[in-house]
Amino acid sequence: MFYFASAGRSAQLLSETAKEIRRQQPDACLEAFQVDLSSYRSIKKFEASLNQWIWDSNLEPSIQLLINNAGMLAKSHRVTEDGIDEVMQTNYIGPFILTSILLPLLKNSPVPSRVVNLTSFTHRCVSEIDVSEEALQGVKFGQHSVGGSYPLASTYEYTKFCLLVFSYELHRQLNISSGISVMAADPGVVETRIMRELPPCLSRFAFFILRTLNLLQQPDTGIGAVLDAALAPPVTFLSKPSQSFCYFDTRKTMYRHSVPALSFSSVSQEASGKYFFGGKGRTIRSSVLSYDIEVAKKLWAASSALLRDLRLRDRESRTGRTSL
């Protein structure tokens, strides 16, 4: 028996995914959690609910696999309740917070655990980088949109670059003795609904060009890199019912292919810190800038400072409500 914790913003998609998993794996123990990565409060609520589910299910308080797959494009600058650009928080700050919060469960795993972060080849478009706390809040993207259009492409590229650099730095900080491996996965160009905010004619044209160039993949093909990163050999079968898997913001196609494989937990540290691209077990080098250790350290420091600030504000907010 194996356990899934699926989490995402759409209650309908979570329900459809759960039905598909149970159809193909009747013995799967599954719990769906609605969570919004663009909200610190929502992530904390998810953490509490996940821990309660693990406790109620009489499981080892641990996670073997965390896949951060959330991603979005927006045509306008929108500020979240935490004061951060929505794309920035959904694509990078949210996964950084979620991973940080779940690290104790990953470290407590009875077998080596794994984090897989979904990045994008568009990170290569980033040639210079500002990783200050202000930049991570997306202030510059809001400034660019004043009197002009929101730089949706460069915003998305920046967020995916940050997530990739975070993956490398997390790998360096955890090192082999922690028992946690960290991978980056790039599925390539996949036909999803990520461009749903763009005018339909524009998204259809973009997909037409990509399909003509033979670059566009269907989700059941694009998922290859994610599965490679999650299940990089060697693997060890876990027979005792003590494992729980946290699988973040996924689609039915991802589950359809990964459900049988998730009876396995990767124990290899050799693949940690690698960039999986295009499926078939292939790993490649990411951009030169993404390996800059000084940039990574600055990004980590700014991200951690932002997390501390959000924690402090949340604590003050709770204290204020209690005293009323």
Secondary structure, 3 states (H helix, E strand, C coil): CCEEEEEECCHHHHHHHHHHHHHHCCCCEEEEEECCCCCHHHHHHHHHHHHHHHHHCCCCCCCCEEEECCCCCCCCCCECCCCCEHHHHHHHHHHHHHHHHHHHHHHCCCCCEEEEEECCHHHHHCCCCCCCHHHHCCHHHHHHHCCCCCCHHHHHHHHHHHHHHHHHHHHHHHCHHHCEEEEEEECCCECCCCCCCCCHHHHHHHHHHHHHCCCCECHHHHCHHHHHHHCCCCEEECCCCCCEEEEECCCHHHHHHHCCHHHEEECCCCCCCCEEECCCCCECCCCCHHHCHHHHHHHHHHHHHHHHHHHHHHHHHHHHHHHC
